[in-house]
């Protein structure tokens, strides 16, 4: 072997000595050819090289999602899952931080010209995922599409009675019909591209992740180095089973029962955060005969042990004292008006004419009979059962009506309930006009509350962009609403997220909504091919 190598070495050396000029020319020609083709076809070779390198570096994260995702369009989102995923693909003019303060996103600056005119300067060098420039035309298109009467956009109310004008390619002006203090907090709606008409819509955004694949079974989002794979399951039970079987490596929105089932899975890390803009409550139909008297509603408020409900729910939630978001943007203080007290509850029921006769609350020969409507989930069922314990002690006939999600939505929409236990999304801004104003019945005012005092406070508070003035009005609103007692505000629920421990460097310091769990996804550390 050594002799052969020595032979070839001596042969090559003799060849180059004899043909030095020819060999030198061949090497120079090869180098020139390489440089020429690299410069000439760099649009092909360099991206190919980059893609090859990124494919070797890329990691994948797979998470289960309960429910289907039909629309990846922020103007048409109807579910929590759609809202979460849209946040990853689309950016908005502004966003809210964990304290409810407004932060600039696609907007570079905002100028309040008058109480009804706002000028937005937009950031330059922002690109859609297909390479097109983001401009003012996209903002105009988004707003006008949301206002189109022919389209069933869920963002229609956000820009209602608002005109938008393009000043130049990177400046837009919003004109409001009348002063509206919460306006800026409404500009967190995702912006869609004007160059892709809704008739041939594709989910192309300016967010950190682009859509790589979207089918009824899964969604794949990618930023080049990380693929986020979301697999859809029609029930929480099926999603939990998928986690157990290794189909997915993470699952969010877990209830207490789910966590108990998964307690033995030591290779998963639990992340739990309070959701300050989600409020679990018992809402009264104030027009239903049994609870039309506010004294009865106040009595039931006193008879609800919130601390016990927290333990039943998940143990980590924060008790709510009123209707506003926890840590609302104006820091309007809320105090507990109805601490648990069965004696006070009994006194109020007596005062309302519901006397205790043979262990039953009776008035005009009728028993006080209440039906609490809620979802079929184990958590809501457990809460409903716990609520009934103390109400039954007072001599109230009590039963629970369990509905599927679609039935539940319809019952709320048609106000076909006496009381309903559910969780509502609320804003950091304390403006709750849609939830409680008498003109919003069958829209957001599910309790059918009609109070001239509440109406006036809500109207006044949104007309002046003066924080001190608004804070005073909302403090009074909270007090009046407590007296009316259209709902029993229970707690701000906890979001539970179980993730494989191989995923590290997850930060939730800016967590407000479930979508915020991906706030630093680009910085996650995941072993290649492990997730």
Secondary structure, 3 states (H helix, E strand, C coil): CHHHHHHHHHHHHHHHHHCHHHHHHHHHHHHHHHHHHHHHCHHHHHHHHHHHHHHHHCEEEEEEEECCCCCCCCCCCCCHHHHHHHHHHCCECEEECCCCCEEECCEEEEEEEECCEEEEEECCCCECCCCCECCHHHHHHHHHHHHCCCCCCCCCCCCCCEEEEEEECCEEEEEECCCCHHHHHHCCCECCCCCCCHHHCCCCCCCCCEEEEECCCEEEEECCCEEEEEEEECCHHHHHHHHHHCCCCEEECCCHHHHHHCCCCCCEEEEEEECCCEEEEEEECCCCHHHCCHHHHHHHHHCCCHHHHHHHHCCCCEECCCCCCCCCCCCCCCCCCCCCCHHHHHHHHHHCCCEEECCEEEECCEECEEEEEEECCHHHHHHHHHHHHHHHHCCCEEEEEEECHHHHHHHHHCCCCCEEEEEEECCCCCCCHHHHCHHHECCCECCCCCCHHHHHHHHHHCCCCCHHHHHHHHHHHHHHHHHHCCEEEEEECEEEEEEECCCECCCCCCCCCHHHHHCCHHHCECCCCCC
